[in-house]
Amino acid sequence: MQYPPNKTVSVLTLARGREAHLRNLVLGLTQQSVQPDELIIGVMQDDVYEDLPSSSFPVRQLKIAGDDLPLARARNTVANAAKGETLIFLDVDCIPNPDLVENYARYATPDAGLIMGDVIYLPADAAKDGWTYVQFDTVGEPHADRPGPPDEGMKPCEDYRCFWSLNFALHRRTWDTSGGFDERFTGYGGEDTDFGRTLAEREIPIQWAHGCRAYHQYHPHCMPPIHHIPAILRNAEVFAQKWGHRTMEHWLTSFRMMGLIEDRDGALVQVREPEEADYVLCRQQEHMPYASSVRVQEQLEKLSAVAAQ
């Protein structure tokens, strides 16, 4: 089922580095059952991207200034510049399933709220030249710590904390009602949960949707993200000032257990830089489809229990 011919669709992504990932995202869009009307790239680096795959839809690149990963401002910039009635946000390391654009456009009505598809994580080298969707479905894995979509149609997401900007869509009117992302959040962490909380406060529903799958391309990563501690501490306090409590508590708990941060006079303070042993504990290995904070926290709890004996 195709969306109405007068319904325009903009696909939006943000990029800093990750040239190979971006090329695969564009290739995935060229294989859609219904082509988007445009792709807008929020470029968070000095140079725009060259030699992207050719496509039947225009590709616009908008430069976003800022050294500290201005993710909230960049998402607002690309969304506000988009021409589409349907706005589809995909992280640069995602490859859309062939029916993602068509299904999101069908689901994203003004009354539907925010729509989230599922994400399948690919191992290293799965997205090298000559990749196929059959291969992705064979080797990819869903994230064990996250819920997923229904077998068909849509179902409500009852917890705004599940919102993740990796792969979602919404109608232009819904975007305008949401007010966009809070640009006080800079760097990594917190802006997604804040946006989900804002949707909940404004009674905008969040829904899981079948048929809007994205495949996450492998890249080395740490969970909990010990490589972003200063930004996480700052953004946790921004969230607390706004909503009365901190967010990202599961990461903060792990940082405390690792001796990386402390609470001093009600404020979060980083007390040391991560060392190689910390990275070994948190770093995603090539055989892992994704990094997991739950796995790390379980290991930390076991170590703590042994030390207490």
N, C-alpha and C positions, 0 to 999 in steps of 0.2 A: 504494500500500500504506500503510494507516494504522498507526500504532503502537498497541499494546494499549490498550484504553479505561481501564485502571487505571494507566497510566503517565503521571504528571503532568509538566508542562514549565513551567519558569520562565525567562523571558527577562529578562536583566539588562543594564542600561546605566548609564553615568555621565554627568553633565551639569553643565557650567558655561556659562551663556549658551546659544547655539546653539538658540534656541527653534524656529526654522523647521525646523532639522534634526530636532529631537526630534519635532515634529508629523509629519514625513514618516516617521520610524521607526515611530510608532504607526500611521499609515495603512497602512504596509506590513504590520504585524502583523494589522490587521483584514482584510487580503486573503489571509491564509494558507489553504491547503487544509485544514489542521487548526489550530484556534486554540490558542494557549498557554493555560495555566491562570492565568497572571498575568504582569504586567510590573512589575519593581521598578526604580526610578530612584534611583541614588545621587546626591543633589543636593549639589553642591560649591559652594554659594552661599547667601546669606542667605534668599532667598525660594524657595518651591516654585513649580512651574510651573502656570499657570492656562490654561484654555481649550484643553486638549488634546482631540484628536478623541475622540468617544464610541467605546466598544468593548464587546464582549460579555464581556471578561475584566477582572478588577480591575486597577487601576494603583495601586501603592504608591510613595510617595516618602519616602525616608529621607535626612535631612540628615546630611552628613559634614563635620565641622569641620576647618579647616585652610586656611591661605592658600597653601601651596606645592604645590597640586595633589596631594593625598594619594591618588594613584591606587591604590597597592597596598592601603592600608587600606580604600579605598572598595570595591574589588573583593571583598575579604574580607567586608566588612560586608553587601553585597547578597547574596553567595553564601550566607553563613551564615544570613541571614534568609529565604532562599527556601524554599518548600514543595515544590518540584518534585523528582522523581527525576532528570530531565534538566535540566542547567543550560546555558543558551545565553547567551554573552556577545556583545553587539554594541556597537560604539562608537556614540555618539550621532549621528554623521554618516553612519551606514549605513542603507540601506533593504533589508530582506530580500526575496529572491525568494519568490514565492508558496508554494514547496514547501520552504523552508528549515526551518521548524519540524518538519514531518512527517519529513523526511529525517534531521535531526539526532537526533530522538527514536528513529528506527529504528536509526541507527548507534551511538548512545551507550550501549553495554552496559558492565557492570562490567569486562569483559576488553578492551575496545577501546582504552582509554587516552584521550588527548586527541584530538579531531577538529577539523580546520581546513577550512573552506570557502574558496572563492576570493573575490577582491574585484575588482570592475570599477569603474574610476574615471570619473566623469562630469565633463564640462566645465561651465563656469559657465552658470547658468540652465537646465540640463537638468532639475533637480528643482523647477522653479517650478510653480505651480498647474496642475492638469490633466495631470500627468505620467503616462506609461504605461510598462510594462515593455518593450513593443516598442520604444519610443523609446530607453530605456536601452540595450538590446542593440544598437541601431543606432549610437549615438554614443559609448558607453562603451569604455574600453580597459583591458586588464589591465596590471599593472605589469611592465615589461620586465625589471626586475632581480630578480624573484621567481619561484620555481617555482610550479606550479599543480596542481590535482587531476587524477586520471585521467579517462578518458572515461566510466567507469562504476565504481560501487563505491568502494572505498578502496585506498590504497597507502601504505606506510610512508614517513614523512619521516625520513631518515637523519641529519639535522643539527639538533640542538636549537636552534641559533641562528636557524633559520627560523621559530620560534614567534613569533607576533604576535597580540596580544590583540584585534585589530580585529574578528575574527569566528571564534569557536571554541565548542565545546561539550564537555561531558564528563558522565559519570554521577556522581551524588552520591557514590557510594563512591570513585570515582577522585579527586574533589575532596578528600574527607576524607583519603585516602592521601597526596595531594600536600602537605598542610599549608598550602596557600594561598600567597599572595604574601608576600614578605618586606617587612614594613612599615618596615624601616630605609631602604628606597628611598623618597625623597620628591621631589616635582617630576618633571620630565620625564626619562625615559631610564633604561635598565638593568634595570627590574623585569621586563620580559618575558623578556630573555635569562637572567636569574637564575632565573625560574620554569621555563623550558625546561631549564636545566642541572639544576635540582632534579629534574625529571621523569626526566631521563636517569640521574641518580645513583640514583634509586629504581626504575629499570627500568620506568617507566611509558611505554608507547609513544606516539609522536605520529604521527598519520595524516592524510593529505590525503583529502578526501571529495568525490565528485561530487554535485551537486544542492543544495549549501548555499551558494549565491552571495549575496553582499551587494553593493549598489551604493553606492559612496562618494560623498557629496555634496561638491561643490567648496567649498573655503574657502581663502583665502590662507594660504600656509604657506612655510616656508623649510627647505631641505635642502641641506647639513647644518643642523641647527636652531641657528643662531647666536643666536637669541632665548632660548635656554635654557642658555647656557654654564655658569653657576654650578652649576645642578642636575646637569648632565652630568658635570662634574668631580667633584663630591661623590659621585655615584652610581658613577662609575668606580672611585673609591677604595674604596667600600663593597664592590663586587664583588671587587676585588683582595684585600681583607682576608679575604674569605670563601673565594675559590677559588684565590688565588695568582697571578692575572693580571687585567689590566683587560679590560673589554669596551668596546664602542663605538669600537674603535680606528680604524675608517674615518672616523668623525666627528672624532676627536682628530687624526688625520693632517691632515685638511683645515683644522682650526683652526690647527695649527702652520704649515701652508703659507701661511695668510692672515695670520700674525703675530699671532693673537689669544691664543694660549697658549704657554707654554714649560715645559720640564721643569727644575725647580730643586731640586737635592739630592734627587732621586727623587720629588718632588711636582709635581703639575700646578698651574700658576699662570696665571690670566688676566692678561694684560699690558696689554690695552686693550679698550675697548668697541667693538662693531661700528659701522662708519660706513655711510653710505648706499651707498657703492660696494660694500660687503660684502653688503648686503641686495639690491642689484641683481643681484649674481652668484648669490645663493642663492634669491631669492624666486620662488615659483611664479607664472607669468603666467597670465592668463585663458585663453589658448589651449592651455595645458598641462594635461593631465588629472591630472598628479601632479608633485610636486617630486622631483628625483633627485639624491642625493649622488654617484652615479657620474658624472653629467654634469658636475657642478661640479668634481669631482676631476680629470677629464680636462682641463677648461679650465685648472685650476691647474697641472697638469703641463706643458701646452703653454706657459703663460706663464713657468714656471720654466725650461723648455728655451730659450726665446727670450732670457731674461735672462742665461743662462749663456753664450750665444754671444759 
